[in-house]
Amino acid sequence: MTCLVRPFRSPVSTIKPSSISSSIIFRTVLRSISVSSTRRAILGYTTVILDSITHEWSGVGGCLEMVDALGKGKFKGNTWGAWSEVTPEHRKFIDAMLHSSINIIVTMRSKMETVQTNDGGKKKVEKLGLKAEQRDGIEYEFTTVLDITHGDNYAIATKDRTGLFIQPERISEQTGIKLSQWLSSGSADATINGNQILELEALMIEAGIDIDKYCTKRKLNSLQDVRQQVFEETCNSIRRIIEQKAQSNQESEKQLQQEQEALLEADYQKALVAIQTAQSTNDLQYPADYFKGGKYEQQILNACQAKMDMEGWSG
């Protein structure tokens, strides 16, 4: 099981949707917790545990069922078209959690992810590890992601902005206390300092990221409002963008070089034909000048000399 955490204060309410339609309960619950006054009136809690949000994705009435139904009906077999309607609904679900004033912990089921490889002509299935049963990338939306081991309930952090889960530890009441203390300490709201702002700004410029659009999208007045807890992750993400662009540029340059070499090779072959059919030494001058100082210069000069020797022409 995977546990994704937004730090919390008590009291805590647990919602288990497995007994009824996930699409109904999640939309109802999230509409409630998105509005502070409604949340207090209906739930009366400052922390909610959604156990589990796998139902929103692959449960009864979840995203996958919605895509299947829309694909077979409205979109006549076009699942890509169906996703155009389902993805915004899924995004509302995520945004309702992220923008809520309430503290939220969610759980997800995990399954073993495998891939089929070709080993010396033999097909082989390799295990890649456990993967949460939710949409790819959902872990990036949360402060902390903990993989919970079966049996002994040890938590192993695969992502942690709090710095509290350096070593695996057994989940207990103390875990919640640590998160609550971290939240109360102000660490969750601390913003980056001047040097960090300059570092982030330089990375964004190098990556070609529009800083104004970046801030507007995240409802930040400026980079000064970026929180400490997301600084390293943000910088690493931008560095990956820069690396990908550099790799893409290298591949483009390599492809361009290959294309240019292919054109040069074609010109070289044409020049050899022209030399063989030359009627005089004047006809040999153009290929000699064209390839002068290049990769094929010596081969062209040799071909020209061979033609002159064969025809008895003087240089």
C-alpha positions as CSV (number, residue, x, y, z in Angstrom):
1,M,0.0,0.0,0.0
2,T,1.1,3.6,-0.7
3,C,0.3,6.4,1.6
4,L,0.4,10.0,0.4
5,V,0.4,12.7,3.1
6,R,-0.6,16.3,3.6
7,P,0.4,17.1,7.2
8,F,-2.4,17.2,9.7
9,R,-3.8,18.2,13.0
10,S,-6.5,16.2,14.9
11,P,-9.3,15.3,15.0
12,V,-9.2,12.8,12.1
13,S,-12.0,11.3,10.0
14,T,-11.5,8.2,7.8
15,I,-13.6,7.7,4.7
16,K,-13.8,4.3,3.1
17,P,-15.6,4.3,-0.3
18,S,-15.2,0.7,-1.2
19,S,-18.8,-0.2,-0.3
20,I,-20.5,2.3,-2.6
21,S,-19.8,4.0,-6.0
22,S,-16.4,5.7,-5.8
23,S,-17.4,8.4,-8.3
24,I,-20.4,9.4,-6.2
25,I,-18.7,9.5,-2.8
26,F,-15.5,11.2,-3.9
27,R,-17.3,14.0,-5.7
28,T,-19.6,14.5,-2.7
29,V,-16.8,14.4,-0.1
30,L,-14.5,16.7,-2.1
31,R,-17.3,19.2,-2.7
32,S,-17.7,19.2,1.1
33,I,-14.1,19.6,2.1
34,S,-13.4,22.2,-0.5
35,V,-15.6,24.7,1.3
36,S,-14.5,25.4,4.9
37,S,-17.9,26.2,6.4
38,T,-19.5,23.2,4.7
39,R,-16.7,21.0,5.7
40,R,-17.1,21.9,9.4
41,A,-20.8,21.5,9.3
42,I,-20.8,18.1,7.6
43,L,-17.6,16.5,8.8
44,G,-16.5,18.4,11.8
45,Y,-12.9,17.4,11.3
46,T,-9.7,19.2,10.4
47,T,-8.1,16.1,8.9
48,V,-9.5,13.5,6.5
49,I,-8.1,10.1,5.5
50,L,-9.4,8.9,2.1
51,D,-9.0,5.1,2.1
52,S,-8.4,4.6,-0.7
53,I,-8.3,6.8,-3.8
54,T,-7.6,3.8,-6.0
55,H,-11.4,3.6,-6.2
56,E,-11.5,7.0,-7.9
57,W,-9.3,5.6,-10.6
58,S,-10.1,2.0,-11.1
59,G,-13.1,1.3,-8.9
60,V,-16.8,1.2,-9.7
61,G,-17.7,4.4,-11.4
62,G,-14.1,5.5,-11.4
63,C,-12.1,7.1,-14.3
64,L,-11.3,3.9,-16.1
65,E,-14.9,2.8,-16.1
66,M,-16.0,6.2,-17.3
67,V,-13.5,6.1,-20.2
68,D,-14.7,2.7,-21.2
69,A,-18.4,3.7,-21.1
70,L,-17.8,7.0,-23.0
71,G,-15.5,5.3,-25.5
72,K,-18.1,2.6,-26.3
73,G,-21.0,5.1,-26.4
74,K,-20.6,8.8,-27.1
75,F,-17.2,8.5,-28.8
76,K,-17.9,5.3,-30.8
77,G,-14.7,3.5,-29.8
78,N,-12.5,6.5,-29.6
79,T,-11.0,6.2,-26.1
80,W,-8.8,9.3,-26.7
81,G,-11.9,11.3,-27.1
82,A,-13.3,9.8,-23.9
83,W,-10.2,10.9,-22.0
84,S,-10.9,14.5,-23.0
85,E,-14.0,14.4,-20.8
86,V,-12.6,12.2,-18.0
87,T,-9.3,13.9,-17.4
88,P,-10.9,17.3,-16.4
89,E,-13.0,15.4,-13.9
90,H,-10.0,13.6,-12.5
91,R,-8.2,17.0,-12.3
92,K,-11.1,18.4,-10.2
93,F,-10.6,15.5,-7.8
94,I,-6.9,16.3,-7.4
95,D,-7.4,20.0,-7.2
96,A,-10.1,19.6,-4.5
97,M,-7.6,17.9,-2.3
98,L,-4.7,20.3,-3.0
99,H,-6.8,23.5,-2.6
100,S,-8.7,22.3,0.5
101,S,-8.0,24.0,3.9
102,I,-8.4,20.6,5.5
103,N,-5.4,18.3,6.0
104,I,-5.6,15.2,3.9
105,I,-4.0,11.7,4.0
106,V,-4.8,9.3,1.2
107,T,-4.0,5.7,0.7
108,M,-3.7,3.7,-2.5
109,R,-3.4,0.1,-3.4
110,S,-0.2,-1.1,-5.0
111,K,0.5,-3.8,-7.5
112,M,3.7,-5.2,-9.0
113,E,4.6,-3.5,-12.3
114,T,6.2,-5.8,-14.9
115,V,7.7,-5.3,-18.4
116,Q,8.4,-7.8,-21.1
117,T,12.0,-7.8,-22.4
118,N,13.9,-9.7,-25.1
119,D,16.9,-11.5,-23.8
120,G,18.8,-13.2,-26.6
121,G,15.7,-13.9,-28.6
122,K,13.8,-15.2,-25.5
123,K,10.9,-13.2,-24.1
124,K,11.3,-12.5,-20.4
125,V,9.1,-10.8,-17.8
126,E,11.0,-8.5,-15.4
127,K,9.6,-7.0,-12.2
128,L,10.0,-3.2,-12.0
129,G,8.7,-2.9,-8.4
130,L,5.4,-1.9,-6.8
131,K,3.3,0.8,-8.5
132,A,0.4,2.6,-7.0
133,E,-3.0,2.0,-8.6
134,Q,-3.7,5.5,-9.7
135,R,-2.9,7.8,-12.6
136,D,0.8,8.1,-13.3
137,G,2.5,11.0,-11.6
138,I,0.0,11.5,-8.8
139,E,2.8,11.2,-6.2
140,Y,4.1,14.6,-7.4
141,E,1.0,16.2,-6.0
142,F,1.7,15.4,-2.3
143,T,4.1,16.5,0.4
144,T,5.2,13.0,1.4
145,V,4.8,9.6,-0.2
146,L,5.3,6.5,2.0
147,D,5.3,2.9,0.8
148,I,3.9,0.7,3.6
149,T,5.3,-2.8,3.8
150,H,2.9,-5.7,4.3
151,G,2.8,-7.4,7.7
152,D,5.1,-5.1,9.7
153,N,3.7,-1.7,8.5
154,Y,7.1,-0.1,8.0
155,A,7.0,3.2,6.0
156,I,9.6,3.8,3.4
157,A,9.7,7.3,2.0
158,T,9.8,7.5,-1.8
159,K,9.3,11.3,-1.6
160,D,9.5,13.5,1.4
161,R,9.5,17.2,1.6
162,T,9.5,17.2,5.4
163,G,12.8,15.5,6.0
164,L,11.2,13.4,8.7
165,F,11.4,10.0,7.0
166,I,15.1,9.5,6.3
167,Q,15.0,5.9,7.7
168,P,12.2,3.3,7.4
169,E,10.0,3.3,10.5
170,R,6.9,1.6,11.7
171,I,3.7,3.7,11.3
172,S,2.3,4.6,14.7
173,E,0.6,7.5,16.5
174,Q,4.1,9.1,16.8
175,T,4.2,9.4,13.0
176,G,1.1,11.7,13.1
177,I,2.6,13.6,16.0
178,K,5.8,14.3,14.0
179,L,3.9,15.5,11.0
180,S,1.7,17.7,13.2
181,Q,4.8,19.2,14.9
182,W,6.5,19.8,11.6
183,L,3.4,21.6,10.3
184,S,3.2,23.8,13.4
185,S,6.9,24.7,13.3
186,G,6.3,26.9,10.3
187,S,8.7,24.8,8.1
188,A,5.8,24.0,5.8
189,D,5.3,27.7,5.0
190,A,8.9,28.9,5.0
191,T,9.9,30.6,1.7
192,I,13.3,30.5,-0.2
193,N,16.0,33.0,0.5
194,G,17.8,35.4,-1.9
195,N,20.5,33.0,-3.1
196,Q,17.9,30.3,-3.8
197,I,15.8,32.8,-5.7
198,L,18.8,33.6,-7.9
199,E,19.6,29.9,-8.4
200,L,16.0,29.1,-9.3
201,E,15.7,32.1,-11.7
202,A,19.0,31.1,-13.5
203,L,17.7,27.6,-14.0
204,M,14.4,28.8,-15.3
205,I,16.1,31.1,-17.8
206,E,18.4,28.3,-18.9
207,A,15.4,26.0,-19.3
208,G,13.4,28.6,-21.2
209,I,10.6,28.8,-18.6
210,D,8.5,31.9,-18.5
211,I,8.9,33.0,-14.9
212,D,5.7,35.2,-14.9
213,K,3.6,32.4,-16.4
214,Y,5.1,30.0,-13.9
215,C,4.2,32.2,-10.9
216,T,0.7,33.0,-12.3
217,K,-0.1,29.3,-12.8
218,R,0.9,28.6,-9.2
219,K,-0.8,31.7,-7.7
220,L,2.6,33.1,-6.6
221,N,3.3,36.9,-6.6
222,S,6.9,36.2,-7.5
223,L,9.6,33.6,-6.9
224,Q,10.0,35.0,-3.4
225,D,6.8,33.1,-2.5
226,V,8.2,29.6,-3.5
227,R,8.3,27.4,-0.4
228,Q,11.4,25.9,1.0
229,Q,9.9,22.4,1.0
230,V,9.5,22.4,-2.8
231,F,12.7,24.2,-3.7
232,E,15.0,21.2,-4.2
233,E,12.3,19.2,-6.0
234,T,11.6,22.2,-8.3
235,C,15.2,22.7,-9.1
236,N,15.8,19.0,-9.9
237,S,12.7,19.0,-12.2
238,I,14.1,22.0,-14.1
239,R,17.5,20.4,-14.3
240,R,15.9,17.4,-15.9
241,I,14.2,19.7,-18.4
242,I,17.6,21.3,-19.2
243,E,19.2,17.8,-19.6
244,Q,16.4,16.6,-21.8
245,K,16.8,19.7,-24.0
246,A,20.5,19.3,-24.2
247,Q,20.1,15.7,-25.2
248,S,17.5,16.6,-27.7
249,N,19.8,19.3,-29.2
250,Q,22.6,16.7,-29.4
251,E,20.4,14.3,-31.2
252,S,19.2,17.0,-33.6
253,E,22.8,18.0,-34.3
254,K,23.8,14.4,-34.8
255,Q,20.9,13.9,-37.2
256,L,21.7,17.0,-39.1
257,Q,25.4,15.9,-39.4
258,Q,24.3,12.5,-40.7
259,E,22.0,14.2,-43.3
260,Q,24.8,16.5,-44.4
261,E,27.2,13.6,-44.7
262,A,24.6,11.7,-46.8
263,L,24.2,14.6,-49.1
264,L,28.0,15.0,-49.4
265,E,28.3,11.3,-50.2
266,A,25.6,11.6,-52.9
267,D,27.5,14.6,-54.4
268,Y,30.7,12.6,-54.3
269,Q,29.2,9.7,-56.3
270,K,27.8,12.2,-58.8
271,A,31.2,13.8,-59.2
272,L,32.8,10.4,-59.9
273,V,30.3,9.8,-62.7
274,A,31.0,13.3,-64.1
275,I,34.7,12.7,-64.0
276,Q,34.3,9.4,-65.9
277,T,32.3,11.1,-68.6
278,A,34.4,14.3,-68.8
279,Q,35.3,15.4,-72.4
280,S,38.2,17.6,-71.4
281,T,40.3,18.8,-68.5
282,N,37.9,21.8,-68.2
283,D,35.2,19.3,-67.1
284,L,37.5,18.1,-64.3
285,Q,38.0,21.6,-62.8
286,Y,34.5,22.0,-61.2
287,P,34.6,18.7,-59.1
288,A,38.2,19.5,-58.0
289,D,37.2,23.0,-56.8
290,Y,33.9,21.8,-55.2
291,F,35.6,19.2,-53.0
292,K,38.8,21.2,-52.2
293,G,39.6,21.1,-48.5
294,G,36.9,18.6,-47.8
295,K,36.5,15.0,-46.8
296,Y,36.7,13.7,-50.4
297,E,39.3,16.1,-51.8
298,Q,42.1,13.5,-52.3
299,Q,39.7,10.9,-53.8
300,I,38.5,13.4,-56.3
301,L,42.0,14.5,-57.2
302,N,43.0,10.8,-57.7
303,A,39.9,10.2,-59.9
304,C,40.8,13.3,-62.0
305,Q,44.4,12.2,-62.4
306,A,43.3,8.7,-63.4
307,K,40.9,10.1,-66.0
308,M,43.7,12.4,-67.4
309,D,46.1,9.4,-67.6
310,M,43.6,7.3,-69.3
311,E,42.8,9.9,-71.9
312,G,46.4,11.1,-72.3
313,W,45.6,14.6,-71.2
314,S,48.2,16.9,-69.8
315,G,47.6,18.8,-66.6
